[in-house]
Each structure stands twice: as structure tokens, then as C-alpha cells.
Amino acid sequence: MKLSGFDWDAGNWPKCGKHGVSREEIEAVFTGWPAILADPHLTEPRQRAIGQTQAGRYVFVVFMFRDTDQKILLRPISARFMHQKEIDHYEKQNQAAANVALR
């Protein structure tokens, strides 16, 4: 899938920005190698991403893809910085996956 950009407007930006995460930080999550997970939301095809900003801060983003005018846009729905307990769990999972990959 070729991503054409991000879908920001007055509907999603206030919800994403209210937790202190900037647009640049949210977009940075997707320029790295985020962990992508299914979201349990039943009425929309949402997904979750966990990744890091260039400054090394961990960000949790709920998002969906929008197909508009033959472009695929990523629409963030909400975002926040992760709590230490979540970061520890994420890093433990990554370390376990890395150990398996080395075998």
C-alpha cells in the first residue's frame, strides 16, 4: 500500500493534540517501524500503532486509512504518549521477538 499522506482536519486534530502530542510526532511514528495492531472498535476498521518519535518518546496512535480520490491517507483518530508500564511491556515484547528471530 502506498501512503499519500495524512488526513488532518478540525475533526481529528483536536482529539489527537489534547494529550500534548504534536502532528509531527504522530507522523514520525509512521516514518519509523511502528508495531501495528488491530483495534477492537467494531464499527470502523481502525488500527493501533506504537512507535517512537525522533526524540525517542513512545507514542500510541489509533488510526484508520481513508481512500479518497485515488489516494490513500492515514487518518489519526487519537494519540497519546505511552505510560512507562506500556513502554516496558512493548520493549519486552520486542526483545522476545528479536530473540526468536536470532534463532
C-alpha positions in Angstrom: 0.0 0.0 0.0 1.4 3.4 -1.0 0.5 6.1 1.6 -0.1 9.5 0.1 -0.1 11.5 3.3 -2.0 12.2 6.4 -5.7 13.3 6.8 -5.8 16.2 9.3 -8.8 18.4 9.9 -10.9 20.0 12.7 -12.4 16.6 13.5 -9.3 14.6 14.4 -6.6 17.1 15.2 -8.1 18.5 18.5 -8.6 14.9 19.8 -5.1 14.0 18.9 -3.5 17.2 20.2 -5.2 17.3 23.5 -2.7 14.8 25.0 0.3 17.0 24.1 1.5 15.0 21.1 2.2 17.2 18.0 1.3 16.4 14.5 5.0 16.0 13.7 5.4 13.5 16.5 2.4 11.5 15.3 3.6 11.4 11.8 7.1 10.4 12.9 5.7 7.2 14.4 4.8 6.1 10.9 8.2 7.1 9.3 9.9 4.6 11.6 9.0 1.0 12.2 5.8 1.1 14.3 4.1 -2.0 15.8 0.7 -2.2 14.1 -2.1 -3.9 16.0 -5.8 -4.5 15.3 -8.2 -2.2 17.2 -11.3 -3.7 18.9 -13.6 -0.9 17.6 -16.5 -2.7 16.0 -18.0 0.0 13.7 -14.8 1.2 11.9 -11.7 -0.5 10.5 -9.4 1.1 13.0 -5.8 0.0 13.8 -3.3 0.9 16.5 0.3 1.9 16.2 3.0 2.0 18.8 6.3 3.7 17.8 8.8 6.3 18.7 9.4 9.9 17.8 12.9 11.2 16.7 13.4 12.2 20.3 12.8 8.7 21.5 9.4 9.2 23.1 6.9 6.4 22.7 3.5 7.3 21.1 0.3 5.2 20.9 -1.9 6.2 17.9 -5.3 4.9 16.9 -5.8 5.4 13.2 -7.6 4.3 10.0 -6.9 4.5 6.3 -9.0 6.7 4.0 -9.2 6.1 0.3 -10.1 9.4 -1.3 -9.6 10.5 -5.0 -7.3 7.5 -5.7 -5.1 8.5 -2.7 -4.6 6.5 0.5 -4.4 8.8 3.5 -3.7 7.8 7.1 -6.2 9.5 9.4 -5.1 9.6 13.1 -8.1 9.3 15.4 -6.4 9.7 18.8 -2.8 9.8 20.1 -1.0 10.0 23.4 2.4 9.4 24.9 2.7 5.9 26.4 3.0 5.3 30.2 6.1 3.6 31.5 4.3 0.3 32.2 3.2 0.2 28.5 6.7 1.0 27.3 8.2 -1.8 29.4 5.6 -4.2 28.0 6.3 -3.1 24.4 10.1 -3.4 24.8 9.8 -6.8 26.5 7.7 -8.0 23.5 10.2 -6.6 21.0 13.1 -8.2 22.9 11.3 -11.6 22.8 10.6 -11.2 19.1 14.3 -10.3 18.5 15.4 -13.4 20.4 13.2 -15.6 18.3 14.4 -14.1 15.1 18.1 -14.7 16.1 17.5 -18.4 16.5 
